[in-house]
Amino acid sequence: MTLDPKQHADWEIARDAEQRMKTIEALGADMGLLPEELLPYGHYMGKIDERAAMARLADRPDGKYIDVTAITPTPLGEGKSTTTIGLAQGLGRRGKRVSVAIRQPSGGPTMGVKGSAAGGGRSQCIPLTPYSLGFTGDINAVMNAHNLAMVALTARMQHERNYDDARLEALSGMRRLHIDPTRVEMGWVMDYCCQALRNIVIGMEGDGRRNDGFMMRSHFEIAVASEVMAILAMARDLRDLRLRMGRIILARDRSGAPVTTADLEVDGAMTAWMVEAVKPNLIQTIEGQPVLVHAGPFANIAIGQSSIIADRVGLKLSEYHVTESGFGADIGYEKFWNLKCRYSGLKPDAAVIVATVRALKSHGGAPLPAPGRPLPEEYTREDVGLVERGCANLLHHIAMVRRSGVPPVVCINAFASDTRDELACIRRSCEAAGARVALSTHWEHGGEGALELSDAVMDACREPATFTPLYDWNLPFAERIDRIAREIYGADGVEFSPRAQQRLRELQALPDAAELGVCMVKTQYSLSDDPARKGAPTGWTLHIRDVLHYGGAGLVVPVAGDISLMPGTGSRPAFRRIDVDTETGQVTGLF
């Protein structure tokens, strides 16, 4: 039995459980991997040689496929990763062969507000510290591949400025690309939340030298929002990743034509950084179920999905494979539904919607809770009225999942402060909507606390699913965006800025327009584009201020409202609580 989560921090529970971990070899064998298909990283972590495993398992039928999403969260998060892991532990308690696919935590949230995304309490993945701090280097590989492209672009711009055509050809064999410095579309990335790098000037000359770079405005984004990370999440294998890497658009030339990584002959070297990263990582839950970790978070500003590669491996090796989508169903599940499943060809059997009394009270009118500060009293005393009003948001998400043709299961992620009447109110609302609902205490009790949830999910998986895309990809981008806005967010329509209209016209004229998916960028804190609007708002219009094009990932990316691809660090960051025991070398304070 692990430590009591009411009395111990997550990192203490994880450190205690790590004393009883399976070795990576034992974990792989339990999962059904052959020794040559497992690549150990020390004693308790590893990577899977997905090419070897998938070649052997190609004819094996897939297990049941379950996606875990949530209602619109508060800034504190509602325990989606904890529920994903808890569900796997519960299915394991029911004697099922189960696997999990989650996303690797970004250094920004780990050192910022949300923590490491390892789950919590008695439903965590371990080993916690290496998982939270760099892991096997996938995000570092994404950063290096992405920034190498920017090195290639800025160096080329400098050389084209400094030399005429003949000299340029003589020095390097390069043809002039005529890059337009006002139309550089890609920036740099790093894996922290740093608002100071959202807008920068680079290439400033020192002492009058022209060899210090090409001076221009630029910007940083958080690493997991990189197009390279989107490619890692959506690629089916290394070959697919290599093809996509060459299609990344860095800038435009003076005629408006794209300048790609292939034009700069940097795509091969970028892929070299990703050879190991394309292999999914393997660790375990506190109770010993296999956890595949691959790709990154942030479904509000990125694809926000665990990888297709990880899901394909997990489905071949398990009776039940549980995957995770970022934030609420309006952004995470919508992208799983209309992008990830399109690229993978996989169809889910059930979707779990995580709800908490806390989040429902927020949608019902309670003051928004702030990380690192005491909860307002509305969250610590019974108020069925707040919960009942907040259920409008939950019902909206249930309808959304139903619209996809997949059976929804509502997981009430229980907190100690929840009361019987508040929980009964949620159950009544779900049952009136015809949705399965289960109370789960996995945070406190691990897999034993997730048995009701596991039974509801297994029951849902027996129901025939009629999985149907939201839209036809032959529709114009503006119509697809409008359908997402109206049918998923509940908007009355969409308003496009002049810049967004121009970008859509350019993108619609591309010969491969029908092969490009729509990946929305929108606040995670509201169904609308205004984070202050809670519940299920009506009478509003979605505002699209810009549209990005990720040619390698095959995505058109509309940017709604006031949101940045580089989050900021607040005044109460998590790094203030993290330290190292210098006697043992153990990291403390992670959560």
Order of alpha helices (4+ residues) and beta strands (2+ residues): alpha-alpha-beta-beta-alpha-beta-alpha-beta-alpha-beta-beta-alpha-alpha-alpha-beta-beta-beta-beta-beta-alpha-alpha-beta-beta-alpha-beta-beta-alpha-beta-alpha-beta-alpha-alpha-beta-alpha-beta-alpha-alpha-alpha-beta-alpha-beta-beta-beta-beta-beta
